[in-house]
């Protein structure tokens, strides 16, 4: 069926339609975001809040707060936040500065995500000064992936998080296809004993996917730099 290749309808879609009817809150109507200390963030995490890291993918991969979900502010940020996080999750923002915090808050509000508790003042630097641990996501090039698969193929799983139609139009051999919007509900299909190398088209969605996998306890993961586009260019 043609519909089989369409992306999943976002959970927020119904409420977003209502927002379009009634009008989104104007920027000035949104409450000012609270500047949080590392201790504040840790307490909120313990109470169930999720850190939403909006920085560029490379910054996130190098150093981020354990348990963070990464959705880069530069892309389809609010749409993916609605798909991945839903509308009712309590969020803490990791941003580059206060201006980006306000932009992130506004864009979330436009899709109905309003439970933003604040942002970590001072970012990763403040977290480090607070003596708290950081996590990272390894990056792997196409050349490194080919070498690893030749040497340790049985111990590596390649995860393609593009939509089904993209995968059908061209894919890396033997890749497992799980569209990003379905990943959390299908993580049981993946083998935690293997190195899972994640890719999408260019790297945006795969970075989100690696953060989701890490939250679900997958320690041995890596992000394919440049995604399928880089693989196709090197073929």
Secondary structure, DSSP 8 states (H G I E B T S, - for coil): -GGGGS----TTHHHHHHHHHH----GGGS----EE-HHHHHHHHHTT-EEEE-S-HHHHHHSEETT-EE--TTSSHHHHHHHHH-SS--EEEE-SSHHHHHHHHHHHHTTT---EEEEETTHHHHHHHTT--EE--EEE-HHHHHHHHHHHGGGEEEEE-S-HHHHHH---TT-EE--GGGTGGGGGGS-TTSEEEEE-SSSHHHHHHHHHHHHTT--SEEEETTHHHHHHHH-
